[in-house]
Amino acid sequence: MIKKIVITLLIGLIIIFGFILVNRYKAKVQINDYMNKQGIKKEDIIIQELKKDWTLGGYNLFLVLNDDYDVYYEYHCEKNRVSFQAYYSRKVHLLEGKWGGSGLTSEEMKKLKYPQIEK
């Protein structure tokens, strides 16, 4: 009896863990596709961090490029959709992995080297 319960719990945990890994992988692939359409190359990336967004759901990818240390890009992937935003922040905070800052205006977003893709 106890053996059946342990096996059932183990199978349940494996299924949940597999589901999480698959969703994370899908989000990363979709964000990478979006970045490729923007023209971002791997050698231009200095910092890249993928995190689960526990408040909105989905995943966030934070990206700092070697062109501009004071701006970081944030990609949010949820339900097979990728959204993009860029923020100003200090280089010191970005190197420590502290994500936050002030958002760019729509005019500043258009002037980015890798602007948002219009759908």
C-alpha positions as CSV (number, residue, x, y, z in Angstrom):
1,M,0.0,0.0,0.0
2,I,2.7,2.5,1.0
3,K,4.7,1.4,-2.0
4,K,1.8,2.3,-4.4
5,I,1.5,5.7,-2.7
6,V,5.2,6.5,-3.0
7,I,5.2,5.4,-6.7
8,T,2.1,7.5,-7.4
9,L,3.7,10.5,-5.8
10,L,6.9,10.0,-7.6
11,I,5.2,9.7,-11.0
12,G,3.2,12.8,-10.2
13,L,6.3,14.8,-9.3
14,I,8.0,13.6,-12.5
15,I,5.0,14.8,-14.6
16,I,4.9,18.2,-12.9
17,F,8.7,18.7,-13.2
18,G,8.5,17.6,-16.9
19,F,5.7,20.1,-17.5
20,I,7.7,22.9,-16.0
21,L,10.8,22.1,-18.0
22,V,8.8,21.9,-21.3
23,N,7.1,25.3,-20.7
24,R,10.5,26.9,-19.8
25,Y,12.0,25.5,-22.9
26,K,9.1,26.6,-25.1
27,A,9.4,30.2,-23.7
28,K,13.1,30.3,-24.3
29,V,12.7,29.2,-27.9
30,Q,10.0,31.7,-28.6
31,I,12.0,34.5,-27.0
32,N,15.1,33.5,-29.0
33,D,13.1,33.6,-32.2
34,Y,11.9,37.1,-31.4
35,M,15.4,38.2,-30.7
36,N,16.6,36.7,-34.0
37,K,13.9,38.7,-35.8
38,Q,15.3,41.8,-34.0
39,G,18.8,41.0,-35.3
40,I,20.4,40.4,-31.9
41,K,23.4,38.1,-32.1
42,K,24.7,35.9,-29.2
43,E,28.1,37.6,-29.2
44,D,26.3,41.0,-28.5
45,I,24.8,39.6,-25.2
46,I,26.6,40.4,-22.0
47,I,24.0,39.3,-19.4
48,Q,21.0,37.0,-20.0
49,E,18.7,35.8,-17.3
50,L,15.5,33.8,-17.7
51,K,13.1,33.9,-14.7
52,K,9.7,32.6,-13.9
53,D,7.2,35.4,-13.5
54,W,5.1,34.3,-10.5
55,T,2.8,37.3,-10.6
56,L,1.8,37.5,-14.3
57,G,2.6,33.9,-15.3
58,G,5.0,33.0,-18.0
59,Y,8.7,33.7,-18.2
60,N,10.8,36.9,-18.3
61,L,14.1,37.1,-20.1
62,F,16.4,40.0,-19.1
63,L,19.1,41.0,-21.5
64,V,22.0,43.5,-21.4
65,L,23.9,44.1,-24.7
66,N,27.4,45.3,-25.1
67,D,26.2,48.3,-27.1
68,D,24.6,50.0,-24.1
69,Y,25.1,49.1,-20.5
70,D,22.5,51.6,-19.3
71,V,19.5,49.9,-21.1
72,Y,18.3,46.4,-20.6
73,Y,15.7,44.6,-22.6
74,E,12.9,42.6,-21.0
75,Y,11.0,39.9,-22.9
76,H,7.9,38.4,-21.5
77,C,6.6,35.1,-22.9
78,E,3.1,33.9,-21.8
79,K,0.7,31.6,-23.7
80,N,2.9,31.5,-26.9
81,R,3.1,35.3,-27.1
82,V,6.2,37.4,-26.6
83,S,6.1,41.0,-25.5
84,F,9.1,43.4,-25.4
85,Q,10.1,46.4,-23.3
86,A,13.3,48.3,-22.6
87,Y,14.3,50.1,-19.4
88,Y,17.0,52.5,-18.3
89,S,19.0,51.4,-15.3
90,R,22.5,51.8,-13.9
91,K,25.3,49.6,-15.0
92,V,26.1,48.6,-11.4
93,H,22.6,47.4,-10.8
94,L,22.5,45.4,-14.0
95,L,25.8,43.7,-13.3
96,E,24.4,42.6,-9.9
97,G,21.2,41.2,-11.6
98,K,18.9,43.8,-10.0
99,W,16.3,44.4,-12.6
100,G,14.3,47.6,-12.4
101,G,14.5,51.2,-13.6
102,S,12.5,53.6,-15.7
103,G,10.8,52.6,-18.9
104,L,11.6,54.2,-22.2
105,T,9.2,56.5,-23.9
106,S,7.7,55.4,-27.2
107,E,10.1,57.7,-29.1
108,E,13.1,56.3,-27.2
109,M,11.8,52.8,-28.0
110,K,11.9,53.6,-31.7
111,K,15.5,54.8,-31.5
112,L,16.8,51.5,-30.0
113,K,19.3,49.6,-32.1
114,Y,17.0,46.6,-31.8
115,P,13.5,48.0,-31.7
116,Q,10.2,46.2,-31.0
117,I,8.9,44.1,-33.8
118,E,5.6,45.4,-35.1
119,K,3.0,42.7,-35.7
